[in-house]
Amino acid sequence: MAALQKRRHYSVFVLLFMLLGTLWEAGAGQIHYSIPEELDKVSFVGNIAKDLGLEPRELAERGVRIVHRGRTQLFALNPQSGSLVTAGRIDREELCAQSEPCLVSFNILVEDKLNLYPVEVEIVDINDNAPRFLREELEVKIIENAALSSRFPLMEVYDPDVGVNSLQGFKLSGNSHFSVDVPSEANGPKYPELVLERALDRETEAIHRLVLTAMDGGDPVRSGVARILVTVLDANDNAPVFTQSVYRVSVPENLPVGTPVLSVNARDQDEGAHAEVTYSFVRITEKISKTFCLNVLTGDISTSANLDYEDSSFYELDVEARDRPGLQDRAKVLISILDVNDNVPEVVVTSGSRSVAESTLPGTVIFLFQVYDRDSGLNGLVTCSISRSLPFELEKSVDNYYRLVTNTVLDREQVSSYNITVTATDKGIPSLSTEMLISLNVADINDNPPVFPHTSYSVYVPENNPRGASIFSVTAHDPDSHENAQVTYSLAEDTIQGGPLSSYVSINSNTGVLYALRSFDYEQFHDLQLRVTASDSGDPPLSSNVSLSIFVLDQNDNTPEILYPALPTDGSTGVELAPRSAEPGYLVTKVVAVDRDSGQNAWLSYHLLKASEPGLFAVGLHTGEVRTARALLDRDALKQSLVVAVQDHGQPPLSATVTLTVAVADSLPDVLADLGSLEVPHDSDASGLTLYLVVAVAAVSCVFLAFVIVLLALRLRRWQRSHVLQASGGVPAGLPASHFVGVDGVRAFLQTYSHEVSLTADSRSHVIFPQPNYADTLISQESCEKSEPLLIQEDFCKEQDSLVQVRLLLLLFLFEQEKLEFSLISA
């Protein structure tokens, strides 16, 4: 029942604090909560979302979190309910010791706005500790003649709880000699004293055994017990007495270890062994025993460890002086620690980003940090500063927090990163300072298009370049970074001579290298006009253009082309006729040539490479005219072979040659008379064809000879009949004077034959004869129109006509034979 009632009391107590826990101090702008200690983990503390004016879901969305310094995290945020909950069990005694009230302060940071809200949670004590004696057994020696109401200090008793839950009273087991009393002191350890109520008599009772009980005021009450053994001593009249009941001293915290702090002194009026006094600490904690040491014989107090004002600024020591029989006296030693500026300020970053966009507006918070100094007073007053040359400034916030904000627009292309040195300096003498380096990168935005070094480019490419070869490279620089500076290249769509530009050139989109997709020909086009576009990979992408002119340089890649004399398609060689009566400088023919190249590559010169009769002909260097260099002689051969070279002025020069055959004769019969002297080239590959041609010539000759014989026989027969008719004095009517072959027909044939005759002295020449009228050598019919008698005239003309026909037929046969022979030679 007692346990159940205890649990009910505790539950009611906790519920009371949970209902009254949340308080809002509007005037101070601070959130205040109160909770009892020893709550379970994740216990409700307060509705922080409601007190911040937020919805529970906004805690995570807006980055609400707890920021604290130098302490284990005691509280946490529940993002589902928006509540502030405990992060574990909280022991008020461990947290605040005897301090009252026990307050835990921290800040709530709203990350998206970098706003801080101070929160204070009061930890309320519960009766979870019982009073505890420093020692469970104590021996007290009292002289038998001790005066009534004498007080004898007992062992320390300590209750970590505070208020009503702390130590409230003592109870001594029943006896008639002693009572217990506690001097009225402030909160902290209680030092009960044994009060002598009745005179002692060692001989009657030398030892008294007592039980001392310490009780607190909690509900339920907790208590602690100690046993006291009182030994009654023989009389010692005088006890040691300190020269001061309270000793006070102030020392700086940087006092070296082992330095004397002060000396206490107690005097005993007795003599001998009863006057020998020893000193010892009483009622001291473990921390004090490690910090100070006491010489038991001299009473000198010195430091045994380093003092730290920030750890403890005040010490209270109880010193006891005891003589050998056991009489003692006590005095207090109060040691104040003076603060020395021995702690440099500290800078702790609470929140911030290591990168800021260059488009960030002035006044944007970049970093939030806190500065503090463990020293006190002016030694702990800290100011922060940064270089004024930076585009940032510091703004002071609550609770020694500072904001680092921008004060101007940033430009990554000018400064890509900043090393910001924050200097925190205290007000001590001499002042101490610390520096914190904040490295801040300026994040790039796509605010710069790619830029070409030049507004236009001119490229000179020799023609006949290899396909796929690189001809030029363009580069555009983008001052942005990363993908904003990744430049890709492209060509604007266009057409050249009806075809797309992309079939002529291409560009590597990553490197900007231009490639020729085909071999350029200067004779087709002289230049290409392109537009290159450079685009970055930003969002949105930026671009710029540049014009590119590709000029095709002429190369000497075309040999001179000979227009005249034109090479016949049948493989024969052209023949020019030069009369033997030609004077020096006579124009025989002219070689005409052109070159498709341009410039000096098209400048042509003519040279006589080879001549069968050196010195007979000369060729004009620039005109190509073939003229006689001297008068022609009878000994000069009929056929003169000339090789004329036409050469351009390119590097290396190209040339073409033509072979001219010049026939030296005044008339066609002279040419025909010497044609048999032309040598027939021997070609083993054409021997079969030659055989066929020989057979063909022989067959044609035989047929023609037979035809002539038949014709002669007919003419003789006709002549005989004419004489018979003449003798008879009659001529058949209707029979023409020339029945078979007329003079006019032969003349027309000769004129046609003399106009164009193929004389194939070799397979590369084609001869064009002048057109003399060889028919004029024949007997004209007009000679028969003389004024002879009709019969005589008719007979004479008939005779003459017959003879002429025979001669013409013979001449025609010879011509046909020569043609076959020349065809044979050409083959």
Helices and strands as residue ranges (DSSP letters): H 2-19, E 22-25, E 30-36, E 44-46, H 48-51, H 58-61, E 64-67, E 75-78, E 83-86, H 92-96, E 102-110, E 115-124, E 132-133, E 137-143, E 151-153, E 157-158, G 163-165, E 167-172, E 178-181, E 193-196, E 207-216, E 223-233, E 241-242, E 246-252, E 260-263, E 266-267, G 272-275, E 277-282, H 286-291, E 292-294, E 300-303, E 314-323, E 328-338, E 346-352, E 355-357, E 365-372, G 377-380, E 382-385, E 392-396, E 401-406, E 417-426, E 433-443, E 456-462, E 470-473, G 482-485, E 488-491, E 495-496, E 499-500, G 501-503, E 505-507, E 513-516, E 527-535, E 543-553, E 561-564, E 575-578, E 587-590, E 592-594, G 599-602, E 605-611, E 617-619, E 625-628, E 639-647, E 655-664, H 668-674, G 675-677, G 684-686, H 687-728, H 743-755, G 774-777, G 781-785, H 790-826
